[in-house]
Amino acid sequence: MKNQIFKIALVACALFAFSASFAQSKLIRNLAAGKHQTLVTYGTSLTQAEGGRAWVDSVNKALNKQYNGLLTIINTAKGGRWSTWGVQNLEDSVIKKAPDAVLIEFAMNDAFADYKTNVEVARLNLNYMIDRIKLYKPECEVILQTMNIPLNEHGQTRPNILAYYQMYRDVAKARKLLLIDHYPHWKELLDKGIDAYIKAVPDGIHPGVEASKQIIAPYVIKRLEDK
């Protein structure tokens, strides 16, 4: 009898863990409950440059329309920066903004060879940022995000980009964090041909405004709202 109860408990825990992994983001649940939320987006030019601002603004407008203006997004990403800068500037750029959720993407520039930030150092930096955010507010939601595929000279200076993206997946899984993994749909676009990809990412690394609105923003919203 005890063994049977134990087995039932294990199944129940497994089902709970499975369902939790597919639950809506805490950010969306709080918005749906009528609570004002502050989201800080923190990362590279892929979030800060023109295309970056375009997807952030699109997400902001869509969610505020749906949730009665309850969301404030503060975009503290900065071009040319990587996770070491992220650690060094976390207090001013994130903690002092009093966020309810933080979205982090530094993998693209951690992979930049000139910054000499190997995967393990990038992992340490990422875990430090998560730990510090959780120390500030344990209930603050941390969301990790991978981005697109760098081509030409940008790809040549980031030869191990896939290892950095995999590290983000591994950390998200280990720490039970929401992951917004853009890589697969960018790979799907690239598989259609280089011309189609360059049309969306003209300089080989920064998605254009329209691609950011049509490809990045809808997927961010989808992952936040997934049930």
PAZA-883975 format. One line per field, with one value per atom (N, C-alpha, C): atom name; x, y, z. Coordinates in nm, 2 decimals. Layout:
// PAZA-883975
atom	c(CA:...)
x	c(X:...)
y	c(Y:...)
z	c(Z:...)
This chain:
// PAZA-883975
atom	c(N:CA:C:N:CA:C:N:CA:C:N:CA:C:N:CA:C:N:CA:C:N:CA:C:N:CA:C:N:CA:C:N:CA:C:N:CA:C:N:CA:C:N:CA:C:N:CA:C:N:CA:C:N:CA:C:N:CA:C:N:CA:C:N:CA:C:N:CA:C:N:CA:C:N:CA:C:N:CA:C:N:CA:C:N:CA:C:N:CA:C:N:CA:C:N:CA:C:N:CA:C:N:CA:C:N:CA:C:N:CA:C:N:CA:C:N:CA:C:N:CA:C:N:CA:C:N:CA:C:N:CA:C:N:CA:C:N:CA:C:N:CA:C:N:CA:C:N:CA:C:N:CA:C:N:CA:C:N:CA:C:N:CA:C:N:CA:C:N:CA:C:N:CA:C:N:CA:C:N:CA:C:N:CA:C:N:CA:C:N:CA:C:N:CA:C:N:CA:C:N:CA:C:N:CA:C:N:CA:C:N:CA:C:N:CA:C:N:CA:C:N:CA:C:N:CA:C:N:CA:C:N:CA:C:N:CA:C:N:CA:C:N:CA:C:N:CA:C:N:CA:C:N:CA:C:N:CA:C:N:CA:C:N:CA:C:N:CA:C:N:CA:C:N:CA:C:N:CA:C:N:CA:C:N:CA:C:N:CA:C:N:CA:C:N:CA:C:N:CA:C:N:CA:C:N:CA:C:N:CA:C:N:CA:C:N:CA:C:N:CA:C:N:CA:C:N:CA:C:N:CA:C:N:CA:C:N:CA:C:N:CA:C:N:CA:C:N:CA:C:N:CA:C:N:CA:C:N:CA:C:N:CA:C:N:CA:C:N:CA:C:N:CA:C:N:CA:C:N:CA:C:N:CA:C:N:CA:C:N:CA:C:N:CA:C:N:CA:C:N:CA:C:N:CA:C:N:CA:C:N:CA:C:N:CA:C:N:CA:C:N:CA:C:N:CA:C:N:CA:C:N:CA:C:N:CA:C:N:CA:C:N:CA:C:N:CA:C:N:CA:C:N:CA:C:N:CA:C:N:CA:C:N:CA:C:N:CA:C:N:CA:C:N:CA:C:N:CA:C:N:CA:C:N:CA:C:N:CA:C:N:CA:C:N:CA:C:N:CA:C:N:CA:C:N:CA:C:N:CA:C:N:CA:C:N:CA:C:N:CA:C:N:CA:C:N:CA:C:N:CA:C:N:CA:C:N:CA:C:N:CA:C:N:CA:C:N:CA:C:N:CA:C:N:CA:C:N:CA:C:N:CA:C:N:CA:C:N:CA:C:N:CA:C:N:CA:C:N:CA:C:N:CA:C:N:CA:C:N:CA:C:N:CA:C:N:CA:C:N:CA:C:N:CA:C:N:CA:C:N:CA:C:N:CA:C:N:CA:C:N:CA:C:N:CA:C:N:CA:C:N:CA:C:N:CA:C:N:CA:C:N:CA:C:N:CA:C:N:CA:C:N:CA:C:N:CA:C:N:CA:C:N:CA:C:N:CA:C:N:CA:C:N:CA:C:N:CA:C:N:CA:C:N:CA:C:N:CA:C:N:CA:C:N:CA:C:N:CA:C:N:CA:C:N:CA:C:N:CA:C:N:CA:C:N:CA:C:N:CA:C:N:CA:C:N:CA:C:N:CA:C:N:CA:C:N:CA:C:N:CA:C:N:CA:C:N:CA:C:N:CA:C:N:CA:C:N:CA:C:N:CA:C:N:CA:C:N:CA:C:N:CA:C:N:CA:C:N:CA:C:N:CA:C:N:CA:C:N:CA:C:N:CA:C)
x	c(0.08:0.00:0.09:0.19:0.28:0.35:0.39:0.46:0.36:0.24:0.14:0.12:0.11:0.09:0.21:0.33:0.46:0.46:0.42:0.41:0.32:0.20:0.10:0.16:0.23:0.29:0.39:0.47:0.57:0.51:0.40:0.33:0.27:0.22:0.15:0.26:0.38:0.49:0.53:0.54:0.59:0.49:0.36:0.26:0.26:0.28:0.29:0.40:0.52:0.64:0.62:0.55:0.53:0.44:0.33:0.23:0.29:0.38:0.44:0.53:0.60:0.69:0.62:0.49:0.41:0.31:0.33:0.24:0.27:0.17:0.19:0.31:0.37:0.47:0.40:0.48:0.42:0.38:0.46:0.43:0.29:0.25:0.12:0.01:0.04:-0.06:-0.09:0.02:0.00:-0.08:-0.05:-0.12:-0.27:-0.29:-0.43:-0.51:-0.43:-0.49:-0.51:-0.48:-0.49:-0.38:-0.26:-0.15:-0.06:-0.02:0.08:0.21:0.28:0.41:0.51:0.64:0.75:0.84:0.87:0.96:1.08:1.20:1.32:1.38:1.41:1.48:1.62:1.71:1.85:1.94:2.02:2.10:2.18:2.18:2.27:2.20:2.26:2.20:2.08:2.07:1.96:1.83:1.84:1.73:1.73:1.85:1.86:1.86:1.91:1.91:1.78:1.77:1.64:1.55:1.60:1.52:1.48:1.58:1.55:1.44:1.45:1.34:1.21:1.21:1.09:1.02:1.09:1.02:0.98:1.06:1.02:0.90:0.90:0.78:0.66:0.67:0.56:0.50:0.59:0.54:0.47:0.53:0.47:0.33:0.32:0.19:0.08:0.12:0.03:-0.02:0.07:0.04:-0.04:-0.01:-0.08:-0.22:-0.24:-0.37:-0.46:-0.39:-0.47:-0.49:-0.40:-0.41:-0.42:-0.49:-0.54:-0.43:-0.32:-0.21:-0.14:-0.14:-0.08:0.07:0.13:0.27:0.36:0.47:0.58:0.70:0.75:0.88:0.99:1.10:1.21:1.33:1.37:1.47:1.61:1.69:1.82:1.93:1.90:2.00:2.09:2.21:2.31:2.39:2.41:2.48:2.63:2.68:2.82:2.86:2.76:2.79:2.76:2.82:2.81:2.79:2.79:2.74:2.84:2.96:3.05:3.00:2.97:2.91:2.78:2.70:2.57:2.59:2.69:2.71:2.75:2.84:2.89:2.79:2.69:2.59:2.45:2.44:2.32:2.24:2.31:2.25:2.17:2.25:2.19:2.09:2.12:2.04:1.92:1.92:1.81:1.76:1.84:1.79:1.72:1.78:1.72:1.59:1.56:1.44:1.32:1.35:1.24:1.16:1.22:1.14:1.06:0.95:0.87:0.92:0.98:1.03:1.15:1.25:1.36:1.39:1.41:1.44:1.58:1.66:1.81:1.85:1.93:1.99:2.13:2.23:2.37:2.45:2.38:2.46:2.53:2.46:2.52:2.66:2.67:2.80:2.89:2.84:2.93:3.01:2.95:3.01:3.11:3.12:3.21:3.35:3.44:3.57:3.65:3.65:3.73:3.71:3.59:3.55:3.61:3.66:3.73:3.65:3.52:3.43:3.38:3.45:3.41:3.28:3.23:3.09:3.08:3.18:3.17:3.17:3.25:3.25:3.11:3.06:2.93:2.82:2.83:2.74:2.75:2.87:2.89:2.83:2.85:2.79:2.64:2.58:2.44:2.38:2.44:2.39:2.41:2.51:2.53:2.41:2.38:2.27:2.14:2.12:1.99:1.99:2.10:2.11:2.09:2.15:2.14:2.00:1.93:1.79:1.70:1.73:1.64:1.67:1.79:1.83:1.75:1.74:1.67:1.52:1.46:1.32:1.30:1.28:1.27:1.16:1.05:0.94:0.96:1.07:1.09:1.12:1.04:1.06:1.18:1.26:1.38:1.35:1.36:1.33:1.45:1.49:1.61:1.57:1.66:1.62:1.74:1.73:1.83:1.78:1.87:1.83:1.85:1.90:1.91:2.05:2.07:2.20:2.29:2.41:2.50:2.56:2.57:2.63:2.75:2.82:2.94:3.04:3.09:3.19:3.14:3.01:2.96:2.95:2.93:2.93:3.08:3.17:3.31:3.37:3.33:3.38:3.30:3.20:3.12:3.11:3.22:3.22:3.15:3.13:3.07:2.93:2.86:2.74:2.64:2.64:2.54:2.57:2.69:2.72:2.67:2.67:2.62:2.47:2.41:2.26:2.22:2.30:2.27:2.29:2.39:2.41:2.28:2.23:2.10:1.99:1.98:1.88:1.90:2.03:2.06:2.03:2.07:2.05:1.90:1.82:1.68:1.62:1.66:1.60:1.64:1.77:1.82:1.75:1.72:1.67:1.52:1.46:1.31:1.27:1.34:1.31:1.24:1.16:1.10:1.21:1.22:1.31:1.24:1.28:1.23:1.34:1.33:1.43:1.40:1.46:1.43:1.51:1.61:1.70:1.63:1.54:1.48:1.41:1.33:1.26:1.36:1.47:1.57:1.64:1.66:1.73:1.63:1.50:1.41:1.41:1.42:1.42:1.55:1.67:1.79:1.79:1.73:1.72:1.64:1.57:1.50:1.59:1.70:1.80:1.86:1.98:2.05:1.98:1.92:1.85:1.73:1.66:1.54:1.59:1.70:1.75:1.81:1.88:1.94:1.83:1.73:1.61:1.56:1.56:1.51:1.62:1.75:1.86:1.97:1.95:2.03:2.18:2.22:2.37:2.42:2.34:2.39:2.38:2.34:2.34:2.22:2.18:2.07:1.94:1.84:1.71:1.66:1.60:1.54:1.41:1.36:1.24:1.12:1.09:0.98:0.99:1.11:1.14:1.12:1.17:1.16:1.01:0.93:0.79:0.71:0.75:0.68:0.73:0.86:0.91:0.94:1.01:1.05:0.94:0.87:0.77:0.65:0.60:0.49:0.53:0.66:0.70:0.73:0.77:0.79:0.65:0.55:0.42:0.37:0.38:0.34:0.40:0.53:0.59:0.55:0.53:0.48:0.34:0.26:0.12:0.09:0.19:0.17:0.11:0.01:-0.05:-0.01)
y	c(-0.12:0.00:0.13:0.12:0.24:0.26:0.15:0.16:0.22:0.18:0.23:0.38:0.43:0.57:0.65:0.59:0.65:0.67:0.56:0.57:0.68:0.68:0.79:0.93:0.94:1.07:1.11:1.01:1.04:1.08:1.01:1.04:1.18:1.21:1.35:1.46:1.43:1.53:1.55:1.44:1.44:1.52:1.49:1.56:1.71:1.74:1.89:1.95:1.89:1.94:1.96:1.86:1.87:1.98:2.00:2.11:2.24:2.25:2.38:2.42:2.33:2.37:2.43:2.41:2.46:2.57:2.62:2.72:2.85:2.94:3.08:3.14:3.24:3.31:3.38:3.40:3.47:3.61:3.67:3.80:3.81:3.72:3.72:3.69:3.60:3.56:3.68:3.76:3.88:3.99:4.00:4.10:4.07:3.94:3.89:3.91:3.91:3.93:4.07:4.16:4.30:4.37:4.31:4.36:4.44:4.56:4.63:4.55:4.54:4.47:4.56:4.55:4.61:4.50:4.50:4.41:4.49:4.44:4.50:4.40:4.46:4.38:4.42:4.32:4.34:4.25:4.32:4.24:4.33:4.29:4.35:4.44:4.48:4.56:4.49:4.36:4.28:4.32:4.38:4.43:4.59:4.65:4.79:4.87:4.81:4.89:4.90:4.96:4.99:4.87:4.76:4.64:4.59:4.60:4.56:4.64:4.77:4.85:4.82:4.78:4.75:4.63:4.52:4.41:4.44:4.51:4.54:4.63:4.73:4.82:4.75:4.65:4.57:4.49:4.43:4.35:4.44:4.55:4.65:4.69:4.72:4.77:4.66:4.54:4.43:4.39:4.38:4.33:4.44:4.57:4.67:4.68:4.66:4.66:4.55:4.43:4.31:4.32:4.39:4.39:4.53:4.61:4.74:4.83:4.84:4.93:4.90:4.78:4.74:4.71:4.71:4.67:4.79:4.80:4.90:4.82:4.84:4.78:4.88:4.85:4.94:4.86:4.92:4.85:4.91:4.83:4.87:4.80:4.74:4.67:4.78:4.73:4.83:4.76:4.82:4.77:4.74:4.63:4.59:4.54:4.51:4.46:4.31:4.25:4.11:4.08:3.96:3.93:3.98:4.00:4.06:4.20:4.28:4.41:4.40:4.29:4.27:4.25:4.18:4.16:4.29:4.37:4.49:4.60:4.60:4.70:4.66:4.54:4.48:4.57:4.62:4.70:4.82:4.90:5.03:5.00:4.90:4.87:4.79:4.71:4.61:4.63:4.60:4.60:4.73:4.84:4.97:5.01:4.93:4.95:4.88:4.81:4.73:4.65:4.56:4.48:4.36:4.33:4.21:4.09:4.12:4.02:4.08:4.00:4.04:3.95:4.00:3.92:3.94:3.83:3.84:3.78:3.85:3.79:3.85:3.78:3.82:3.72:3.61:3.50:3.54:3.63:3.67:3.73:3.82:3.89:3.81:3.72:3.64:3.55:3.51:3.43:3.51:3.64:3.72:3.69:3.64:3.59:3.69:3.82:3.92:3.95:3.91:3.94:3.83:3.72:3.62:3.57:3.55:3.50:3.36:3.26:3.12:3.08:2.97:2.93:2.92:2.87:2.85:2.98:3.08:3.21:3.28:3.26:3.31:3.25:3.12:3.05:3.11:3.13:3.19:3.32:3.41:3.54:3.54:3.45:3.43:3.39:3.29:3.24:3.35:3.42:3.53:3.63:3.67:3.77:3.71:3.58:3.52:3.52:3.48:3.47:3.61:3.71:3.85:3.90:3.87:3.92:3.85:3.72:3.64:3.68:3.73:3.78:3.91:3.99:4.12:4.09:4.00:3.97:3.82:3.73:3.59:3.56:3.64:3.61:3.68:3.75:3.81:3.70:3.71:3.61:3.65:3.55:3.56:3.48:3.55:3.49:3.49:3.38:3.38:3.37:3.43:3.44:3.42:3.33:3.32:3.40:3.43:3.52:3.45:3.53:3.48:3.43:3.41:3.34:3.45:3.47:3.57:3.51:3.59:3.55:3.63:3.58:3.65:3.68:3.80:3.83:3.82:3.85:3.83:3.69:3.60:3.46:3.41:3.46:3.42:3.46:3.57:3.61:3.55:3.47:3.40:3.25:3.18:3.05:2.94:2.97:2.88:2.93:3.01:3.07:2.96:2.84:2.74:2.69:2.68:2.64:2.73:2.86:2.96:2.96:2.93:2.92:2.79:2.68:2.56:2.58:2.66:2.69:2.76:2.86:2.92:2.82:2.73:2.62:2.54:2.51:2.42:2.49:2.62:2.70:2.71:2.74:2.76:2.63:2.51:2.39:2.35:2.38:2.34:2.43:2.56:2.65:2.67:2.59:2.60:2.74:2.80:2.94:2.93:3.03:3.03:3.07:2.99:3.02:3.06:3.17:3.21:3.18:3.07:3.03:3.06:3.17:3.22:3.14:3.07:3.01:2.92:2.83:2.74:2.81:2.92:2.98:3.06:3.11:3.18:3.07:2.96:2.85:2.80:2.80:2.76:2.86:2.99:3.10:3.08:3.06:3.05:2.93:2.82:2.70:2.73:2.84:2.87:2.94:2.98:3.05:3.17:3.20:3.32:3.45:3.46:3.58:3.61:3.51:3.53:3.58:3.52:3.56:3.70:3.73:3.87:3.97:3.94:4.04:4.07:3.97:4.00:4.05:4.01:4.05:4.12:4.24:4.30:4.30:4.32:4.33:4.20:4.09:3.96:3.93:4.03:4.01:4.08:4.20:4.27:4.26:4.19:4.18:4.32:4.34:4.47:4.50:4.62:4.66:4.57:4.54:4.46:4.32:4.26:4.13:4.12:4.22:4.22:4.22:4.30:4.31:4.18:4.12:4.00:3.87:3.86:3.73:3.73:3.83:3.82:3.85:3.96:4.00:3.90:3.85:3.75:3.63:3.58:3.46:3.49:3.61:3.65:3.65:3.71:3.71:3.56:3.48:3.35:3.27:3.28:3.21:3.26:3.39:3.44:3.39:3.37:3.34:3.19:3.11:2.97:2.91:2.82:2.75:2.60)
z	c(0.00:0.00:0.00:0.09:0.09:-0.04:-0.10:-0.23:-0.34:-0.33:-0.43:-0.41:-0.28:-0.25:-0.30:-0.28:-0.32:-0.47:-0.54:-0.69:-0.74:-0.67:-0.71:-0.69:-0.58:-0.55:-0.65:-0.69:-0.80:-0.93:-0.97:-1.09:-1.08:-0.96:-0.94:-0.96:-0.90:-0.90:-1.05:-1.12:-1.26:-1.34:-1.32:-1.40:-1.37:-1.24:-1.20:-1.27:-1.26:-1.33:-1.48:-1.54:-1.68:-1.72:-1.64:-1.66:-1.63:-1.53:-1.50:-1.61:-1.68:-1.78:-1.90:-1.91:-2.02:-1.97:-1.85:-1.79:-1.85:-1.85:-1.89:-1.81:-1.86:-1.78:-1.66:-1.56:-1.44:-1.48:-1.57:-1.61:-1.67:-1.75:-1.81:-1.71:-1.62:-1.52:-1.43:-1.40:-1.31:-1.39:-1.52:-1.59:-1.60:-1.63:-1.64:-1.51:-1.40:-1.26:-1.23:-1.32:-1.30:-1.22:-1.22:-1.15:-1.25:-1.21:-1.29:-1.29:-1.40:-1.41:-1.48:-1.44:-1.50:-1.56:-1.69:-1.75:-1.80:-1.76:-1.81:-1.92:-2.03:-2.14:-2.14:-2.13:-2.10:-2.19:-2.27:-2.37:-2.46:-2.59:-2.69:-2.78:-2.89:-2.99:-3.06:-3.04:-3.10:-3.02:-2.91:-2.83:-2.83:-2.85:-2.83:-2.96:-3.07:-3.20:-3.26:-3.38:-3.44:-3.45:-3.50:-3.50:-3.36:-3.27:-3.14:-3.07:-3.09:-3.03:-3.09:-3.22:-3.29:-3.23:-3.20:-3.14:-3.00:-2.92:-2.79:-2.79:-2.87:-2.88:-2.93:-3.02:-3.06:-2.95:-2.88:-2.76:-2.66:-2.63:-2.54:-2.58:-2.70:-2.75:-2.75:-2.79:-2.80:-2.66:-2.57:-2.43:-2.36:-2.38:-2.31:-2.37:-2.50:-2.56:-2.50:-2.48:-2.42:-2.27:-2.20:-2.06:-2.00:-2.07:-2.02:-1.97:-2.04:-2.01:-1.88:-1.84:-1.71:-1.71:-1.83:-1.85:-1.88:-1.81:-1.84:-1.88:-2.00:-2.04:-2.04:-1.97:-1.97:-2.04:-2.15:-2.23:-2.20:-2.13:-2.09:-2.16:-2.27:-2.36:-2.42:-2.46:-2.51:-2.62:-2.73:-2.84:-2.81:-2.86:-2.85:-2.71:-2.63:-2.49:-2.48:-2.38:-2.35:-2.20:-2.16:-2.03:-1.92:-1.94:-1.84:-1.82:-1.92:-1.90:-1.83:-1.86:-1.80:-1.65:-1.61:-1.46:-1.40:-1.46:-1.41:-1.40:-1.48:-1.49:-1.44:-1.38:-1.34:-1.24:-1.14:-1.03:-1.09:-1.17:-1.23:-1.34:-1.42:-1.54:-1.52:-1.41:-1.38:-1.24:-1.14:-1.00:-0.96:-1.00:-0.96:-1.03:-1.14:-1.21:-1.14:-1.04:-0.96:-1.05:-1.13:-1.23:-1.16:-1.22:-1.19:-1.28:-1.39:-1.48:-1.56:-1.59:-1.67:-1.78:-1.90:-2.02:-2.05:-2.06:-2.08:-2.21:-2.29:-2.41:-2.44:-2.40:-2.43:-2.51:-2.55:-2.61:-2.74:-2.82:-2.95:-2.93:-2.83:-2.81:-2.72:-2.64:-2.56:-2.66:-2.77:-2.87:-2.96:-2.95:-3.03:-2.98:-3.07:-3.03:-2.96:-3.01:-2.95:-2.80:-2.76:-2.61:-2.52:-2.58:-2.50:-2.38:-2.41:-2.31:-2.35:-2.30:-2.34:-2.28:-2.32:-2.28:-2.13:-2.06:-1.92:-1.85:-1.89:-1.83:-1.86:-1.98:-2.01:-1.92:-1.89:-1.81:-1.66:-1.61:-1.48:-1.47:-1.58:-1.58:-1.58:-1.66:-1.67:-1.53:-1.47:-1.35:-1.24:-1.24:-1.15:-1.16:-1.28:-1.30:-1.25:-1.28:-1.23:-1.08:-1.02:-0.87:-0.81:-0.87:-0.81:-0.82:-0.93:-0.95:-0.85:-0.83:-0.74:-0.59:-0.56:-0.43:-0.41:-0.51:-0.50:-0.48:-0.55:-0.54:-0.59:-0.49:-0.53:-0.63:-0.63:-0.72:-0.86:-0.87:-1.01:-1.11:-1.22:-1.32:-1.41:-1.44:-1.53:-1.65:-1.77:-1.90:-1.98:-2.04:-2.12:-2.27:-2.36:-2.50:-2.59:-2.68:-2.79:-2.91:-3.00:-3.11:-3.24:-3.34:-3.48:-3.51:-3.64:-3.68:-3.75:-3.70:-3.76:-3.89:-3.99:-4.12:-4.16:-4.26:-4.32:-4.21:-4.20:-4.11:-3.96:-3.94:-3.81:-3.76:-3.86:-3.83:-3.81:-3.88:-3.87:-3.74:-3.68:-3.55:-3.44:-3.47:-3.37:-3.41:-3.42:-3.48:-3.39:-3.26:-3.17:-3.12:-3.20:-3.15:-3.10:-3.17:-3.13:-2.99:-2.95:-2.81:-2.71:-2.74:-2.64:-2.64:-2.75:-2.75:-2.67:-2.69:-2.62:-2.47:-2.43:-2.29:-2.23:-2.30:-2.26:-2.24:-2.33:-2.32:-2.19:-2.17:-2.06:-1.92:-1.92:-1.79:-1.77:-1.88:-1.86:-1.81:-1.86:-1.82:-1.68:-1.64:-1.51:-1.40:-1.44:-1.34:-1.36:-1.45:-1.47:-1.50:-1.60:-1.65:-1.78:-1.81:-1.95:-2.05:-2.16:-2.26:-2.39:-2.45:-2.58:-2.68:-2.75:-2.84:-2.98:-3.03:-3.17:-3.27:-3.23:-3.33:-3.43:-3.39:-3.49:-3.60:-3.58:-3.69:-3.78:-3.72:-3.81:-3.89:-3.84:-3.91:-4.03:-4.00:-4.10:-4.22:-4.18:-4.28:-4.36:-4.30:-4.37:-4.46:-4.42:-4.50:-4.64:-4.64:-4.76:-4.86:-4.82:-4.90:-4.84:-4.88:-4.83:-4.86:-4.98:-5.02:-4.92:-4.89:-4.80:-4.66:-4.62:-4.49:-4.48:-4.58:-4.59:-4.60:-4.67:-4.68:-4.54:-4.45:-4.31:-4.22:-4.25:-4.17:-4.26:-4.30:-4.41:-4.39:-4.27:-4.24:-4.19:-4.19:-4.15:-4.00:-3.92:-3.78:-3.71:-3.76:-3.70:-3.78:-3.73:-3.80:-3.83:-3.94:-3.97:-3.90:-3.91:-3.83:-3.87:-3.99:-4.03:-3.99:-4.00:-3.96:-3.80:-3.74:-3.59:-3.55:-3.62:-3.59:-3.62:-3.74:-3.79:-3.74:-3.71:-3.67:-3.52:-3.46:-3.32:-3.23:-3.25:-3.15:-3.14:-3.25:-3.23:-3.15:-3.17:-3.10:-2.95:-2.92:-2.78:-2.71:-2.77:-2.71:-2.70:-2.81:-2.80:-2.68:-2.67:-2.56:-2.42:-2.41:-2.28:-2.25:-2.35:-2.33:-2.34:-2.38:-2.39:-2.27:-2.29:-2.17:-2.17)
